[in-house]
Amino acid sequence: MALPPGLLKVRRLMLVVWLGLLTLAAGLVPGLLAGPGWAAFALLPLALLVWGWVMLERNWRSWRYAERSDDLLISRGVLWREETVVPYGRMQLVEVTSGPLERHFGLASVQLHTAAAATDATIPGLVPAEAERLRDRLTELGEARSAGL
C-alpha cells in the first residue's frame, strides 16, 4: 500500500517554512549589510526549495508496505532502495505515534520494535484509523506467531 498524500503535504509545508525563512535571511542580511546586489544570495536557498519540492514527491511515492502471510514488508527510497522485512513472530512492540503537526494534519506513524534494533521499522504518515488497524493486526499476528499457532 502507498502512503496517503497528507504526509507529502506536511513535508512540503516544513520545507517551505524552513527554506522560506532561510531565503528571507539570505536575501535580507547581505542586502542590508553589503548592498542590494548581494541579496542575490537568496537564490541559493530558493533553488534548494524547488529541488526539495520535487525530491520530496519522489521520496513519498517510493514508500510502500505490504502485509504478507508471515511478515510485513516495508520498502522505500529513490536512489538507495531499502526493503525491511519484519517477521510477525519477531515483533515485540507495535506503537502508534502522532506529534502535534501530524495530529493537525490527521496523520500518525506506526513504529515496530523487535529484539534486534536493526529490524525496527516505521511507517510514517498514515491516517490514524489505518495506523490503529495496522497496529492491532500486527499485534494479533505477532502474538499468534510467537505462541507458535
C-alpha positions as CSV (number, residue, x, y, z in Angstrom):
1,M,0.0,0.0,0.0
2,A,1.1,3.5,-0.7
3,L,1.2,6.3,1.9
4,P,-1.6,8.9,1.9
5,P,-0.9,12.3,0.4
6,G,-1.2,14.1,3.7
7,L,2.4,13.1,4.5
8,L,3.6,14.9,1.4
9,K,1.7,18.0,2.3
10,V,3.3,18.1,5.8
11,R,6.8,17.5,4.5
12,R,6.4,20.2,1.8
13,L,5.0,22.6,4.4
14,M,8.1,22.1,6.6
15,L,10.3,22.6,3.5
16,V,8.6,25.9,2.6
17,V,8.7,27.2,6.2
18,W,12.4,26.4,6.9
19,L,13.8,27.2,3.4
20,G,11.5,30.2,3.2
21,L,13.0,31.6,6.3
22,L,16.5,30.8,5.1
23,T,15.7,32.5,1.7
24,L,14.5,35.6,3.5
25,A,17.6,35.7,5.8
26,A,19.9,35.1,2.8
27,G,18.4,38.0,0.9
28,L,17.9,40.5,3.7
29,V,21.1,40.2,5.7
30,P,23.6,40.6,2.8
31,G,21.3,43.0,1.0
32,L,21.1,45.3,4.1
33,L,24.8,45.0,5.1
34,A,26.6,44.9,1.8
35,G,24.2,46.3,-0.8
36,P,21.2,45.2,-2.9
37,G,23.3,43.2,-5.3
38,W,24.3,40.8,-2.5
39,A,20.6,39.9,-2.0
40,A,21.1,37.5,-4.9
41,F,22.3,35.0,-2.3
42,A,18.6,34.4,-1.7
43,L,18.5,32.5,-5.0
44,L,20.6,29.6,-3.5
45,P,18.0,28.5,-0.8
46,L,15.2,29.3,-3.3
47,A,16.8,26.8,-5.8
48,L,17.1,24.3,-3.0
49,L,13.5,24.7,-2.2
50,V,12.4,24.0,-5.8
51,W,14.7,20.9,-5.9
52,G,13.5,19.7,-2.5
53,W,9.8,20.1,-3.6
54,V,10.4,17.7,-6.4
55,M,12.5,15.3,-4.4
56,L,10.0,15.1,-1.6
57,E,7.4,13.8,-4.0
58,R,9.7,11.2,-5.4
59,N,10.6,10.0,-1.9
60,W,6.9,9.9,-0.9
61,R,6.0,7.9,-4.0
62,S,8.7,5.4,-3.1
63,W,7.2,4.3,0.2
64,R,5.2,1.0,0.2
65,Y,4.2,-1.5,2.8
66,A,2.6,-4.9,2.4
67,E,1.1,-7.3,5.0
68,R,2.2,-10.7,3.8
69,S,1.4,-14.1,5.2
70,D,4.4,-14.4,7.5
71,D,5.9,-10.9,7.7
72,L,5.5,-7.2,7.0
73,L,7.4,-5.7,4.1
74,I,8.4,-2.0,4.0
75,S,10.2,-0.6,1.0
76,R,11.3,3.0,0.4
77,G,14.0,5.1,-1.3
78,V,14.7,6.5,-4.7
79,L,18.5,6.4,-5.1
80,W,19.1,3.9,-2.4
81,R,16.3,1.4,-2.2
82,E,15.7,-0.1,1.2
83,E,13.5,-3.0,2.0
84,T,12.8,-4.1,5.5
85,V,11.1,-7.4,6.3
86,V,9.8,-7.8,9.8
87,P,8.6,-11.3,10.7
88,Y,5.4,-11.2,12.7
89,G,6.8,-13.6,15.3
90,R,9.7,-11.2,16.0
91,M,7.6,-8.2,16.8
92,Q,7.8,-7.2,20.4
93,L,6.1,-3.9,20.4
94,V,3.9,-2.0,17.8
95,E,3.0,1.6,18.7
96,V,1.2,4.4,17.0
97,T,2.7,7.9,17.5
98,S,1.5,11.3,16.3
99,G,3.2,14.6,17.0
100,P,1.4,17.9,17.1
101,L,2.0,18.7,13.4
102,E,0.9,15.1,12.4
103,R,-2.2,15.4,14.6
104,H,-3.1,18.8,13.0
105,F,-3.0,17.2,9.5
106,G,-4.7,13.9,10.6
107,L,-1.6,11.7,10.4
108,A,0.0,9.0,12.6
109,S,3.1,6.7,12.3
110,V,3.4,3.1,13.2
111,Q,6.6,2.1,14.9
112,L,7.6,-1.6,15.0
113,H,10.1,-2.8,17.6
114,T,11.9,-6.1,17.5
115,A,14.6,-7.8,19.7
116,A,17.2,-6.7,17.1
117,A,17.4,-2.9,16.7
118,A,18.4,-3.3,13.1
119,T,15.0,-4.6,12.1
120,D,13.0,-1.9,13.8
121,A,10.8,-0.1,11.3
122,T,8.5,2.8,10.9
123,I,5.6,3.5,8.5
124,P,5.0,7.3,8.6
125,G,2.1,9.4,7.6
126,L,-0.8,7.0,7.9
127,V,-4.4,8.0,8.5
128,P,-5.0,7.4,12.3
129,A,-7.7,4.8,11.6
130,E,-5.3,2.8,9.3
131,A,-2.5,3.2,11.8
132,E,-4.6,1.7,14.6
133,R,-5.9,-1.0,12.4
134,L,-2.4,-1.9,11.4
135,R,-1.2,-1.9,15.0
136,D,-4.0,-4.1,16.1
137,R,-3.5,-6.6,13.2
138,L,0.3,-6.7,13.6
139,T,0.0,-7.2,17.4
140,E,-2.5,-10.0,16.8
141,L,-0.4,-11.7,14.2
142,G,2.8,-11.2,16.4
143,E,1.1,-12.9,19.4
144,A,-0.1,-15.8,17.3
145,R,3.3,-16.4,15.7
146,S,5.3,-16.1,18.9
147,A,2.9,-18.5,20.6
148,G,3.5,-21.0,17.7
149,L,-0.1,-21.0,16.5
